[in-house]
Amino acid sequence: MTEGIPQRELAAWDELVRCYKKYVLAHQAFFQSSLNRVAVIRKALHSKDRAVAVGMARYLTPEEHMALFDEWAYWASSQGCIPAVRNYILSLPREWVMERIEQAVEPYLVDGTEEDFRRYLELYYALDRGLTDKLARRALEHSDEAIQEAGRDFLYKLEKE
């Protein structure tokens, strides 16, 4: 079966298998233990290991995601995290999220950039049209023309529905 495959490729495959098996054991140990995964993930989100933390968070329970909700609100406008974090927020009970989302996001809108407004408008659009309308209208009142444009874009999107 290995005939015709150069030794270099076989060695690379063997290394991949070895590392994967080690990963599986570490993953099992982390998720089967009584570790405070929320605290570990929260700390890792603010380190060089952020990508690992965001990726591993997909294995957390809904309760653990609820405990990390403030983090997910923060990272919902951060490049590299947006799809996963948005999915974590959207996977939570809608009513629970709706009771908390505006308060969680508000600190990041106070001095937010156009990019922040757009990312939060996208999240709000996935959550609730009324919430989207409210933030889009707020964006229209902003002194930054780019943020106003983001508001106009989302109001137009809402009108087209």
NUGUPA-476344 format. One record per atom (N, C-alpha, C): atom name; residue in one letter; x, y, z. Coordinates in nm, 4 decimals, m for minus. Each point is the difference from the previous one (the first is absolute). Example, Ala and Ser with C-alpha at 12.3 -4.5 7.8 and 13.67 -1.06 7.14 Angstrom:
% residues 2
> name  resn  u  v  w
> N  a  1.3190  m0.5690  0.7800
> CA  a  m0.0890  0.1190  0.0000
> C  a  0.0900  0.1200  0.0000
> N  s  m0.0350  0.1050  m0.0720
> CA  s  0.0820  0.1190  0.0060
> C  s  m0.0770  0.1090  0.0730
***
This chain:
% residues 161
> name  resn  u  v  w
> N  m  0.0814  m0.1195  0.0000
> CA  m  m0.0814  0.1195  0.0000
> C  m  0.0863  0.1267  0.0000
> N  t  0.1179  m0.0086  0.0536
> CA  t  0.0863  0.1177  0.0049
> C  t  0.0973  0.0046  m0.1174
> N  e  m0.0138  m0.0947  m0.0897
> CA  e  0.0885  m0.0023  m0.1154
> C  e  m0.0251  0.1218  m0.0870
> N  g  0.1045  0.0605  m0.0439
> CA  g  m0.0102  0.1147  m0.0887
> C  g  m0.0216  0.1322  0.0733
> N  i  m0.0158  m0.0056  0.1332
> CA  i  m0.0149  0.1236  0.0770
> C  i  0.1359  0.0340  0.0580
> N  p  0.0493  0.1186  m0.0291
> CA  p  0.1324  0.0383  0.0510
> C  p  0.0053  m0.0035  0.1534
> N  q  0.1151  m0.0306  0.0517
> CA  q  0.0204  m0.0103  0.1448
> C  q  m0.0376  0.1305  0.0711
> N  r  0.0284  0.1110  m0.0623
> CA  r  m0.0320  0.1293  0.0609
> C  r  m0.1499  0.0134  0.0272
> N  e  m0.0842  m0.0422  m0.0955
> CA  e  m0.1450  0.0055  0.0175
> C  e  m0.0457  m0.0969  0.1084
> N  l  0.0602  m0.1184  0.0036
> CA  l  m0.0363  m0.0970  0.1036
> C  l  0.0371  0.0513  0.1394
> N  a  0.1148  0.0635  0.0101
> CA  a  0.0433  0.0552  0.1288
> C  a  m0.0950  0.1125  0.0430
> N  a  m0.0417  0.0821  m0.0939
> CA  a  m0.0929  0.1079  0.0322
> C  a  m0.1331  m0.0575  0.0484
> N  w  m0.0457  m0.1070  m0.0664
> CA  w  m0.1243  m0.0657  0.0418
> C  w  0.0149  m0.0592  0.1403
> N  d  0.1082  m0.0685  0.0249
> CA  d  0.0227  m0.0598  0.1320
> C  d  0.0005  0.1064  0.1096
> N  e  0.0612  0.1141  m0.0280
> CA  e  0.0027  0.1103  0.0974
> C  e  m0.1405  0.0535  0.0237
> N  l  m0.0777  0.0138  m0.1057
> CA  l  m0.1379  0.0467  0.0127
> C  l  m0.0816  m0.0962  0.0863
> N  v  0.0126  m0.1277  m0.0245
> CA  v  m0.0730  m0.1007  0.0780
> C  v  0.0412  0.0073  0.1468
> N  r  0.1304  0.0099  0.0256
> CA  r  0.0491  0.0070  0.1376
> C  r  m0.0577  0.1221  0.0721
> N  c  0.0033  0.1141  m0.0655
> CA  c  m0.0521  0.1232  0.0603
> C  c  m0.1513  m0.0063  0.0180
> N  y  m0.0691  m0.0575  m0.0947
> CA  y  m0.1451  m0.0097  0.0098
> C  y  m0.0402  m0.0868  0.1189
> N  k  0.0669  m0.1122  0.0174
> CA  k  m0.0303  m0.0881  0.1138
> C  k  0.0253  0.0725  0.1317
> N  k  0.1061  0.0771  0.0049
> CA  k  0.0315  0.0774  0.1200
> C  k  m0.1082  0.1058  0.0240
> N  y  m0.0445  0.0651  m0.1074
> CA  y  m0.1075  0.0987  0.0096
> C  y  m0.1277  m0.0640  0.0547
> N  v  m0.0378  m0.1151  m0.0519
> CA  v  m0.1229  m0.0667  0.0434
> C  v  0.0064  m0.0300  0.1501
> N  l  0.1126  m0.0489  0.0470
> CA  l  0.0147  m0.0288  0.1435
> C  l  m0.0079  0.1280  0.0836
> N  a  0.0633  0.1065  m0.0444
> CA  a  m0.0042  0.1274  0.0729
> C  a  m0.1418  0.0575  m0.0001
> N  h  m0.0673  m0.0112  m0.1123
> CA  h  m0.1382  0.0473  m0.0123
> C  h  m0.0899  m0.0749  0.0978
> N  q  0.0126  m0.1304  0.0023
> CA  q  m0.0807  m0.0805  0.0919
> C  q  0.0284  0.0378  0.1450
> N  a  0.1250  0.0177  0.0332
> CA  a  0.0363  0.0358  0.1370
> C  a  m0.0593  0.1357  0.0384
> N  f  0.0056  0.0964  m0.0897
> CA  f  m0.0522  0.1330  0.0290
> C  f  m0.1512  m0.0005  0.0173
> N  f  m0.0706  m0.0724  m0.0858
> CA  f  m0.1455  0.0040  0.0030
> C  f  m0.0635  m0.1058  0.0891
> N  q  0.0770  m0.0950  0.0508
> CA  q  m0.0559  m0.0979  0.0919
> C  q  0.0367  0.0297  0.1449
> N  s  0.0788  0.1003  0.0202
> CA  s  0.0448  0.0322  0.1356
> C  s  m0.0944  0.0988  0.0659
> N  s  0.0290  0.0267  0.1242
> CA  s  m0.0808  0.0969  0.0746
> C  s  0.0659  0.1372  m0.0020
> N  l  0.0801  0.0270  m0.1020
> CA  l  0.0633  0.1305  m0.0145
> C  l  m0.1055  0.1097  m0.0134
> N  n  0.0360  0.1194  0.0407
> CA  n  m0.0860  0.1156  m0.0247
> C  n  0.0304  0.0470  m0.1421
> N  r  m0.0659  m0.0640  m0.0965
> CA  r  0.0259  0.0292  m0.1411
> C  r  m0.0326  0.1449  m0.0355
> N  v  m0.1014  0.0558  0.0638
> CA  v  m0.0372  0.1391  m0.0276
> C  v  0.1164  0.0925  0.0352
> N  a  0.0591  m0.0193  0.1153
> CA  a  0.1118  0.0855  0.0413
> C  a  0.1193  m0.0169  m0.0928
> N  v  0.0277  m0.1236  m0.0385
> CA  v  0.1137  m0.0267  m0.0883
> C  v  m0.0231  0.0626  m0.1376
> N  i  m0.1181  m0.0204  m0.0555
> CA  i  m0.0323  0.0557  m0.1319
> C  i  0.0019  0.1532  0.0067
> N  r  m0.0579  0.0570  0.1053
> CA  r  m0.0021  0.1463  0.0149
> C  r  0.1422  0.0558  m0.0009
> N  k  0.0886  m0.0621  0.0753
> CA  k  0.1396  0.0461  0.0056
> C  k  0.0675  m0.0176  m0.1363
> N  a  m0.0223  m0.1142  m0.0622
> CA  a  0.0633  m0.0281  m0.1294
> C  a  m0.0486  0.0946  m0.1099
> N  l  m0.1233  0.0483  0.0105
> CA  l  m0.0520  0.0932  m0.0998
> C  l  0.0812  0.1295  m0.0049
> N  h  0.0689  0.0299  0.1077
> CA  h  0.0788  0.1234  0.0080
> C  h  0.1496  m0.0302  m0.0033
> N  s  0.0330  m0.1055  m0.0720
> CA  s  0.1403  m0.0397  m0.0111
> C  s  0.0306  m0.0363  m0.1450
> N  k  0.1207  m0.0451  m0.0222
> CA  k  0.0394  m0.0455  m0.1334
> C  k  m0.0756  m0.1263  m0.0420
> N  d  m0.0699  m0.0614  0.0945
> CA  d  m0.0744  m0.1234  m0.0261
> C  d  m0.1474  0.0245  m0.0333
> N  r  m0.0335  0.1231  m0.0369
> CA  r  m0.1401  0.0345  m0.0267
> C  r  m0.0637  m0.0923  m0.1040
> N  a  0.0694  m0.0276  m0.1077
> CA  a  m0.0588  m0.0843  m0.1049
> C  a  m0.0335  m0.1390  0.0532
> N  v  0.0854  m0.0539  0.0843
> CA  v  m0.0264  m0.1314  0.0605
> C  v  m0.1208  0.0101  0.0926
> N  a  m0.0060  0.1068  0.0796
> CA  a  m0.1122  0.0184  0.0922
> C  a  m0.1327  0.0094  m0.0753
> N  v  m0.0023  0.0790  m0.1073
> CA  v  m0.1229  0.0138  m0.0785
> C  v  m0.0376  m0.1343  m0.0629
> N  g  0.0983  m0.0718  m0.0505
> CA  g  m0.0276  m0.1299  m0.0610
> C  g  m0.0479  m0.1042  0.0995
> N  m  0.0638  m0.0061  0.1146
> CA  m  m0.0374  m0.0989  0.1010
> C  m  m0.1331  0.0321  0.0664
> N  a  m0.0388  0.1258  m0.0030
> CA  a  m0.1264  0.0403  0.0622
> C  a  m0.1203  m0.0696  m0.0634
> N  r  0.0162  m0.0496  m0.1202
> CA  r  m0.1142  m0.0675  m0.0631
> C  r  m0.0422  m0.1247  0.0773
> N  y  0.0866  m0.0500  0.0874
> CA  y  m0.0309  m0.1194  0.0783
> C  y  m0.0564  0.0328  0.1380
> N  l  m0.0145  0.1280  0.0301
> CA  l  m0.0545  0.0403  0.1291
> C  l  m0.1509  m0.0232  0.0047
> N  t  m0.0512  m0.0089  0.1214
> CA  t  m0.1440  m0.0163  0.0188
> C  t  m0.0694  0.1354  m0.0188
> N  p  m0.1303  0.0000  m0.0216
> CA  p  m0.0717  0.1269  m0.0080
> C  p  0.0198  0.0855  0.1263
> N  e  0.0038  m0.0639  0.1146
> CA  e  0.0201  0.0738  0.1249
> C  e  0.1380  0.0664  0.0023
> N  e  0.0992  m0.0680  m0.0510
> CA  e  0.1341  0.0583  m0.0058
> C  e  0.0031  0.1172  m0.0983
> N  h  m0.0710  m0.0145  m0.1107
> CA  h  m0.0085  0.1114  m0.0955
> C  h  m0.0726  0.1196  0.0623
> N  m  m0.1013  m0.0259  0.0785
> CA  m  m0.0700  0.1096  0.0675
> C  m  0.0950  0.0722  0.0956
> N  a  0.0827  m0.0758  0.0685
> CA  a  0.0965  0.0604  0.0921
> C  a  0.1037  0.0832  m0.0746
> N  l  0.0227  m0.0311  m0.1269
> CA  l  0.0962  0.0738  m0.0828
> C  l  m0.0669  0.1059  m0.0884
> N  f  m0.1268  0.0256  0.0215
> CA  f  m0.0752  0.0894  m0.0875
> C  f  0.0657  0.1370  m0.0150
> N  d  0.0517  0.0555  0.1088
> CA  d  0.0660  0.1307  m0.0090
> C  d  0.1210  m0.0055  m0.0932
> N  e  0.0717  m0.1112  0.0032
> CA  e  0.1133  m0.0176  m0.0918
> C  e  m0.0493  m0.0108  m0.1437
> N  w  m0.1040  m0.0777  m0.0216
> CA  w  m0.0506  m0.0166  m0.1368
> C  w  m0.0479  0.1333  m0.0542
> N  a  m0.0619  0.0829  0.0852
> CA  a  m0.0425  0.1332  m0.0452
> C  a  0.1215  0.0832  m0.0406
> N  y  0.1056  m0.0079  0.0771
> CA  y  0.1226  0.0750  m0.0310
> C  y  0.0613  m0.0468  m0.1326
> N  w  0.0150  m0.1313  m0.0164
> CA  w  0.0682  m0.0547  m0.1168
> C  w  m0.0877  m0.0043  m0.1251
> N  a  m0.1271  0.0332  0.0123
> CA  a  m0.0918  m0.0058  m0.1149
> C  a  0.0348  0.0996  m0.1096
> N  s  0.0882  0.0944  0.0286
> CA  s  0.0397  0.0943  m0.1052
> C  s  0.1477  m0.0130  m0.0340
> N  s  0.0630  m0.1069  0.0446
> CA  s  0.1437  m0.0179  m0.0185
> C  s  0.0314  m0.0927  m0.1170
> N  q  0.0788  0.0503  m0.0931
> CA  q  0.0394  m0.0816  m0.1153
> C  q  0.0614  m0.1317  0.0474
> N  g  m0.0324  m0.1046  m0.0692
> CA  g  0.0532  m0.1309  0.0328
> C  g  m0.0870  m0.0783  0.0959
> N  c  m0.0889  0.0681  0.0686
> CA  c  m0.0872  m0.0657  0.0980
> C  c  m0.1467  0.0042  m0.0398
> N  i  m0.0339  0.0881  m0.0889
> CA  i  m0.1398  0.0349  m0.0232
> C  i  m0.0912  m0.1196  m0.0291
> N  p  0.0283  m0.0851  m0.0956
> CA  p  m0.0968  m0.1080  m0.0281
> C  p  m0.0236  m0.0920  0.1195
> N  a  0.1067  m0.0444  0.0645
> CA  a  m0.0161  m0.0916  0.1134
> C  a  m0.0722  0.0675  0.1154
> N  v  0.0434  0.1192  0.0347
> CA  v  m0.0603  0.0717  0.1125
> C  v  m0.1469  0.0306  m0.0279
> N  r  m0.0294  0.0420  m0.1204
> CA  r  m0.1393  0.0264  m0.0360
> C  r  m0.0832  m0.1274  0.0154
> N  n  0.0537  m0.1124  m0.0421
> CA  n  m0.0719  m0.1267  0.0158
> C  n  m0.0214  m0.0350  0.1464
> N  y  0.0992  0.0286  0.0845
> CA  y  m0.0161  m0.0270  0.1431
> C  y  m0.1148  0.0827  0.0567
> N  i  m0.0059  0.1262  m0.0363
> CA  i  m0.1066  0.0870  0.0498
> C  i  m0.1353  m0.0467  m0.0529
> N  l  m0.0057  m0.0313  m0.1283
> CA  l  m0.1267  m0.0405  m0.0606
> C  l  m0.0473  m0.1373  0.0472
> N  s  0.0904  m0.0791  0.0546
> CA  s  m0.0394  m0.1324  0.0493
> C  s  m0.0652  0.0058  0.1379
> N  l  0.0130  0.1131  0.0669
> CA  l  m0.0577  0.0156  0.1340
> C  l  m0.1491  0.0286  m0.0106
> N  p  m0.0739  m0.0246  0.1074
> CA  p  m0.1440  0.0291  m0.0043
> C  p  m0.0251  0.1460  m0.0382
> N  r  m0.0787  0.0188  m0.1027
> CA  r  m0.0224  0.1329  m0.0581
> C  r  m0.0479  0.1016  0.1032
> N  e  m0.0980  m0.0380  0.0789
> CA  e  m0.0547  0.0932  0.0995
> C  e  0.1082  0.0420  0.0992
> N  w  0.0819  m0.0943  0.0407
> CA  w  0.1094  0.0280  0.0939
> C  w  0.0976  0.0997  m0.0624
> N  v  0.0345  m0.0231  m0.1254
> CA  v  0.0922  0.0900  m0.0711
> C  v  m0.0620  0.1382  m0.0144
> N  m  m0.1256  0.0057  m0.0399
> CA  m  m0.0667  0.1278  m0.0230
> C  m  m0.0056  0.0847  0.1273
> N  e  m0.0085  m0.0634  0.1151
> CA  e  m0.0015  0.0731  0.1272
> C  e  0.1353  0.0616  0.0329
> N  r  0.1077  m0.0494  m0.0639
> CA  r  0.1349  0.0399  0.0391
> C  r  0.0837  0.0676  m0.1083
> N  i  m0.0351  m0.0202  m0.1235
> CA  i  0.0910  0.0368  m0.1085
> C  i  0.0294  0.1495  m0.0061
> N  e  m0.0996  0.0844  0.0133
> CA  e  0.0259  0.1440  m0.0126
> C  e  0.0939  0.0488  0.1102
> N  q  m0.0228  m0.0448  0.1214
> CA  q  0.0864  0.0404  0.1111
> C  q  0.1420  m0.0539  m0.0185
> N  a  0.0120  m0.1207  m0.0525
> CA  a  0.1322  m0.0595  m0.0204
> C  a  0.0785  0.0705  m0.1101
> N  v  m0.0687  0.0445  m0.1031
> CA  v  0.0652  0.0607  m0.1163
> C  v  0.0256  0.1499  0.0192
> N  e  m0.0816  0.0647  0.0791
> CA  e  0.0066  0.1459  0.0151
> C  e  0.1412  0.0549  0.0251
> N  p  0.0797  m0.0588  0.0887
> CA  p  0.1339  0.0566  0.0233
> C  p  0.0868  0.0058  m0.1253
> N  y  m0.0266  m0.0872  m0.0968
> CA  y  0.0824  m0.0061  m0.1208
> C  y  m0.0525  0.0918  m0.1101
> N  l  m0.1198  0.0529  0.0207
> CA  l  m0.0564  0.0944  m0.0960
> C  l  0.0297  0.1446  0.0381
> N  v  0.0216  0.0247  0.1270
> CA  v  0.0232  0.1368  0.0472
> C  v  0.1109  0.0679  m0.0798
> N  d  0.1123  m0.0670  m0.0136
> CA  d  0.1107  0.0531  m0.0812
> C  d  0.0226  m0.0890  m0.1217
> N  g  m0.1060  m0.0657  m0.0442
> CA  g  0.0119  m0.0969  m0.1078
> C  g  0.0332  0.0620  m0.1348
> N  t  0.0627  m0.0797  m0.0805
> CA  t  0.0348  0.0392  m0.1365
> C  t  m0.1099  m0.0450  m0.0951
> N  e  0.0152  0.0370  m0.1242
> CA  e  m0.0949  m0.0478  m0.1014
> C  e  m0.0001  m0.1521  m0.0029
> N  e  0.1167  m0.0593  0.0104
> CA  e  0.0112  m0.1471  m0.0006
> C  e  m0.0774  m0.0602  0.1170
> N  d  0.0127  0.0584  0.1172
> CA  d  m0.0743  m0.0495  0.1166
> C  d  m0.1506  0.0083  m0.0253
> N  f  m0.0448  0.1159  m0.0470
> CA  f  m0.1430  0.0159  m0.0257
> C  f  m0.0486  m0.1020  m0.1026
> N  r  0.0753  m0.0188  m0.1053
> CA  r  m0.0417  m0.0973  m0.1025
> C  r  m0.0076  m0.1422  0.0565
> N  r  0.1002  m0.0390  0.0777
> CA  r  0.0000  m0.1360  0.0537
> C  r  m0.1161  m0.0206  0.0975
> N  y  m0.0264  0.1004  0.0836
> CA  y  m0.1124  m0.0129  0.0931
> C  y  m0.1339  0.0096  m0.0726
> N  l  m0.0081  0.0795  m0.1045
> CA  l  m0.1221  0.0024  m0.0811
> C  l  m0.0247  m0.1362  m0.0641
> N  e  0.1055  m0.0648  m0.0465
> CA  e  m0.0150  m0.1344  m0.0573
> C  e  m0.0511  m0.0985  0.1054
> N  l  0.0578  0.0073  0.1189
> CA  l  m0.0452  m0.0875  0.1083
> C  l  m0.1456  0.0291  0.0339
> N  y  m0.0326  0.1271  0.0151
> CA  y  m0.1378  0.0370  0.0322
> C  y  m0.0955  m0.0448  m0.1104
> N  y  0.0427  0.0117  m0.1238
> CA  y  m0.0842  m0.0419  m0.1126
> C  y  m0.0320  m0.1497  0.0101
> N  a  0.0969  m0.0779  0.0435
> CA  a  m0.0228  m0.1433  0.0171
> C  a  m0.0903  m0.0291  0.1197
> N  l  m0.0013  0.0907  0.0955
> CA  l  m0.0798  m0.0196  0.1211
> C  l  m0.1428  0.0526  m0.0120
> N  d  m0.0124  0.1264  m0.0454
> CA  d  m0.1301  0.0648  0.0094
> C  d  m0.0040  0.1242  m0.0880
> N  r  m0.1014  0.0123  m0.0822
> CA  r  m0.0101  0.1143  m0.0911
> C  r  m0.0228  0.1310  0.0759
> N  g  m0.0785  m0.0035  0.1069
> CA  g  m0.0247  0.1213  0.0779
> C  g  0.1268  0.0530  0.0644
> N  l  0.0805  m0.0903  0.0503
> CA  l  0.1285  0.0366  0.0601
> C  l  0.0926  0.0599  m0.1056
> N  t  m0.0027  m0.0593  m0.1185
> CA  t  0.0808  0.0505  m0.1112
> C  t  m0.0435  0.1409  m0.0372
> N  d  m0.1292  0.0209  m0.0106
> CA  d  m0.0532  0.1305  m0.0345
> C  d  0.0438  0.1045  0.1033
> N  k  m0.0081  m0.0345  0.1254
> CA  k  0.0373  0.0924  0.1079
> C  k  0.1472  0.0413  m0.0102
> N  l  0.0886  m0.0976  m0.0214
> CA  l  0.1424  0.0317  m0.0096
> C  l  0.0313  0.0744  m0.1295
> N  a  m0.0662  m0.0361  m0.1077
> CA  a  0.0228  0.0686  m0.1278
> C  a  m0.0405  0.1470  0.0111
> N  r  m0.1106  0.0270  0.0661
> CA  r  m0.0438  0.1389  0.0186
> C  r  0.0969  0.0758  0.0914
> N  r  0.0532  m0.0680  0.0975
> CA  r  0.1017  0.0618  0.0856
> C  r  0.1233  0.0348  m0.0834
> N  a  0.0373  m0.0900  m0.0892
> CA  a  0.1167  0.0242  m0.0865
> C  a  m0.0224  0.1237  m0.0870
> N  l  m0.1231  0.0214  m0.0454
> CA  l  m0.0313  0.1177  m0.0818
> C  l  0.0262  0.1304  0.0750
> N  e  m0.0107  m0.0043  0.1305
> CA  e  0.0191  0.1189  0.0841
> C  e  0.1471  0.0252  0.0337
> N  h  0.0850  m0.0937  m0.0342
> CA  h  0.1421  0.0088  0.0362
> C  h  0.0695  0.1103  m0.0801
> N  s  0.1055  0.0560  0.0580
> CA  s  0.0746  0.1062  m0.0691
> C  s  0.0900  m0.0535  m0.1115
> N  d  0.0334  m0.1272  0.0050
> CA  d  0.0875  m0.0620  m0.1002
> C  d  m0.0833  m0.0422  m0.1214
> N  e  0.0365  0.0531  m0.1147
> CA  e  m0.0775  m0.0291  m0.1220
> C  e  0.0039  m0.1474  m0.0389
> N  a  0.1093  m0.0663  0.0277
> CA  a  0.0093  m0.1429  m0.0325
> C  a  m0.0977  m0.0807  0.0863
> N  i  m0.0152  0.0382  0.1240
> CA  i  m0.0964  m0.0674  0.0889
> C  i  m0.1420  0.0310  m0.0460
> N  q  m0.0241  0.1229  m0.0424
> CA  q  m0.1314  0.0352  m0.0556
> C  q  m0.0315  m0.0875  m0.1208
> N  e  0.1008  m0.0199  m0.0841
> CA  e  m0.0178  m0.0836  m0.1196
> C  e  m0.0362  m0.1438  0.0392
> N  a  0.0635  m0.0501  0.1034
> CA  a  m0.0334  m0.1348  0.0482
> C  a  m0.1467  m0.0049  0.0418
> N  g  m0.0442  0.1029  0.0701
> CA  g  m0.1408  0.0069  0.0394
> C  g  m0.0921  0.0014  m0.1204
> N  r  0.0336  0.0819  m0.0992
> CA  r  m0.0814  0.0061  m0.1234
> C  r  m0.0036  m0.1362  m0.0697
> N  d  0.1143  m0.0658  m0.0058
> CA  d  0.0066  m0.1315  m0.0659
> C  d  m0.0961  m0.0997  0.0649
> N  f  m0.0030  0.0007  0.1315
> CA  f  m0.0848  m0.0974  0.0684
> C  f  m0.1473  0.0396  m0.0028
> N  l  m0.0282  0.1284  0.0028
> CA  l  m0.1400  0.0415  m0.0146
> C  l  m0.0515  m0.0378  m0.1386
> N  y  0.0842  0.0171  m0.1014
> CA  y  m0.0362  m0.0402  m0.1357
> C  y  m0.0239  m0.1515  m0.0061
> N  k  0.0875  m0.0737  0.0644
> CA  k  m0.0142  m0.1461  0.0036
> C  k  m0.1320  m0.0409  0.0671
> N  l  m0.0339  0.0683  0.1070
> CA  l  m0.1267  m0.0282  0.0691
> C  l  m0.1200  0.0346  m0.0874
> N  e  0.0095  0.1105  m0.0729
> CA  e  m0.1103  0.0420  m0.0876
> C  e  m0.0236  m0.1002  m0.1124
> N  k  0.1064  m0.0621  m0.0493
> CA  k  m0.0090  m0.0933  m0.1128
> C  k  m0.0652  m0.1328  0.0385
> N  e  m0.0116  m0.0267  0.1267
> CA  e  m0.0565  m0.1297  0.0424
> C  e  m0.1452  m0.0145  m0.0372
***
